[in-house]
Each structure stands twice: as C-alpha cells, then as structure tokens.
Amino acid sequence: MNIETVTIEGSQLRRLLSAASGDSALLYIYLHAGNAPEGAERELNMSPSRVSCAMATLRQLGLYCDEKPCRIMAGERPSYSEHDVLAAGNAFQSLCDEIQRLLGRPIHVEDRKIILGFTNYLGLPEEVVSVLVSYCKDRARQKGKLRSPSLLSIEKEAYRWAEQGIDTMEEAAAFIQTQNVRNSRMSRLMDILQIYGRSLTAAEERYASAWIDMGFDDEVISMAYERTCLNTGGLSWAYMNKILTRWHEAGLMTAEAIRTGDRKPGTAAQGGQRQLDADEQAAIARMLREG
C-alpha cells in the first residue's frame, strides 16, 4: 500500500464528514494516496460488500468518479403492451405483487407497463426496484402526503437513479443514506430560519440546497440569517444567498474566518457593526420600493 502524507481539501473533508461513514473516509484516504481500488479489500481488510458500499457512498458524494455504463438506451422509450406484461415471467409478477403491497393499493395494467420499463429498459434489478418504491413512499410521507406516490412519479425517480448509475443494492443504500443525511441537514436549516409548519417551496429548496453544497455549517448559516434580518428586517432568500455566496467565493467557510474577515481594516463600522456595501444598500432600497 502506498503510504504518504495525504492532504484533503476543506470542501472534500466536509463532504466526507457529512456522510458519517468511517469506511468511506478510510477508502477515500486510501484512493487519494494513489492506491488502486482493486487492492482495497486486501489492504484495508474490508469485505467486498463493505468496499462496494463505501465506493458507492463516495460516488454519491462526488468524491470518486468512474466510468459506469449508462442504463438508458438511446432512442425513444419503448411502449409495452399487455402481452409484454403477461409474458414477463414469474419474477416480474412477484415484483408487481410486492409493489402493490408496498403502495397499499391495486396496481393495474398501465402501472405494470411502467414497472416493466424499470426492469427491461432501465435495467434495474427487481430488488433495487423494491427499494426505489419504498424510498419514494417514505419521501412522500416525509413531505406530509397521506397517499402513496403514483407509478408515474416513481418513474421519474427511477430515471434519476438510472442516470446516476444506481443499479445495485449497495448504490441504492448509499444514495438513501446520503439523502437521509441531507434531509436531516435541511430540517436543521429550516429551524435556523424559523420556518415551521410547512415545506420549503421549490425556489427556497434550491437556495437551501446550494448552501448545503457550499459546505457551510449551521453556525455560519445562522450568522448569515442574523445579518439578513438585521439589514432587511426579515428573511430575504436572495439577500442571504448573496452573503453566503460572497463568503464562499472568499474562502470564508467557518464562523471564526468570517469574524476575522470582518475585523480586517475597512470592513468594520463604528460600534463594531459592519457597513453595507453599495450592492447591499441598493438591494435594500429595491426591496423597500417593491414593498
């Protein structure tokens, strides 16, 4: 095994820590040191399944890229007939029965045609399809929806999985773990922003997701929220996004770094309050006019 000093960038380290996976961190250090992935089982004393799960997590975090064949074939999506469904075999019929049980409602011929596309066109194994349906059902419940998702909505997620190469149980488990960690972080962010009793809108979720992807911790998000409220009188997503984007571009990723930056000459106003720059003053003026 190649042993040397390994330097991990701050953004990569934050992504590793967010996954809360010791195996993934160990495998990342091993690969980052220039070692071949084929030797990970022996050198790290990991079972093949542990290495597969850790590798899948690194892929989900964007920390390991390899060439995986695309499961979506070129051309138009196939159109399946009732005869295709009947001829699909016992394993497919068992899968449909399992999905019907998971969704708690009968699934009809048109639903079965969609499911056949999961296995025949997207190439997803039956067990991965079952995990996919369970994931979509849990996600709908987390968003406060009482009814199980439709097969059409599940189909959209199936294409997303196929495009991302999520076609094994290890890949599916890594994806769901990553999403669960992200959802937990999103809930904490909503608490910081004092948003209760509702879900984020699509536009709000895009802002929040961008801030999480930038790698800011809760304390920095809280600082940006406080400054936004002080300067605008409340939560302005665009204004807060501008603050966080500037910090990110300046490499100010921690609360201490931001405080140090604010103490530099020319950045602090009398009484310890930061002066607004021209762009921020213009943004506030515009909001006041529009209000």
Secondary structure, 3 states (H helix, E strand, C coil): CCCCCCCCCHHHHHHHHHHCCHHHHHHHHHHHCCCCHHHHHHHCCCCHHHHHHHHHHHHHCCCCCCCCCCCCCCCCCCCCCHHHHHCCCHHHHHHHHHHHHHHCCCCCHHHHHHHHHHHHHCCCCHHHHHHHHHHHHHHHHHCCCCCCCCHHHHHHHHHHHHHCCCCCHHHHHHHHHHHHHHHHHHHHHHHHCCCCCCCCCHHHHHHHHHHHHHCCCHHHHHHHHHHHHHHHCCCCHHHHHHHHHHHHHCCCCCHHHHHHHHCCCCCCCHHHCCCCCHHHHHHHHHHHHHC
